[in-house]
Amino acid sequence: MLRLGFIGTGSLVEAVIGSLQRGASRQHRFYVSPRSQTRSASLAAGYANVERASSNAEVVERSDILFLGMRPQQLDDALVGLRFSPDQVIVSFLANTPRSLIASKVSPATHICRVMPTNAVKYRRGPVVMYPRDEVVEDIFRELGDLIVVDRESDLTAVSQASAVMSSHFKLQNTVVEWLLSRGVAQSTAAAYVRSMFRGFAELTAETSRARELLIPEDYETKGGLNERGRRYLEEAGWFEHLTRTLDAIETHLVLKPSTVAGPMANGDESTAQSAATTENSCK
């Protein structure tokens, strides 16, 4: 039985703990920090093996594996005065926060993994990207989604930045729903159709990946048909190039203005702080 401790109890940590309770990891003991108060109290009330600690120091003291689930800019405040042990494993959910920086905060602990799930881990879906390889940590996350262990920390950084399309994906879905509503389609019908359609698209993508086949857009359209017309319109409008430039901008933004992890951004730009915390998925 492992003792798993969580500093920070945001929505991602709540999703991870809830998902772990449905597998072999439910035999472990869980210790959660008192913030957020509502979520930590709810987790302790909902699971017999989850205990709400009185402080972050207590979480660290009682944990074999310690998960960092706060926002990157909260790291210093959350860890100040804490005493780590050399044999502790540190698992970081923090976006845009390299292992070298985390190592400087958790000494003498040196065993540090970065794990980037998305909130879909709540349903045991979606990618769970990890660096570096570690058998114990892999066993914890293996059933929570598509576990992807990368060989370079820079790969993990890149995929965490690519996750910044999540809210845009939901905006795309909502835009299609709104268009259907403008054509007189009932709300329940429009929402059910669009959500099911995108879920089906995801399954097609997964099947193609499992078969190690290329996903070719032209294979999913009829010559001269509606899908071809829509794709070509977006291509001619530069829509896909804009998406690439958006990811470039996110990457540049984070390189030029990394998280200070000591507090708000120096220029007070809330959007910068939010981008740097992309994974609360990351951690939010």
Secondary structure by P-SEA (a helix, b strand, c coil): cbbbbbccccaaaaaaaaaaaacccccbbbbbcccaaaaaaaaaaacccccccccaaaaaaaccbbbbcccccccccccccccccccbbbbbccccccaaaaaaacccccbbbbbbbcccccccccccccccccaaaaaacccccbbbbbccaaaaaaaaaaccaaaaaaaaaaaaaaaaaaacccaaaaaaaaaaaaaaaaaaaaaaaaaccccccccccccccaaaaaaaaaaaaaaaaaaaaaaaaaaaaaaacccccccccccccaaaaaaaaccccccc
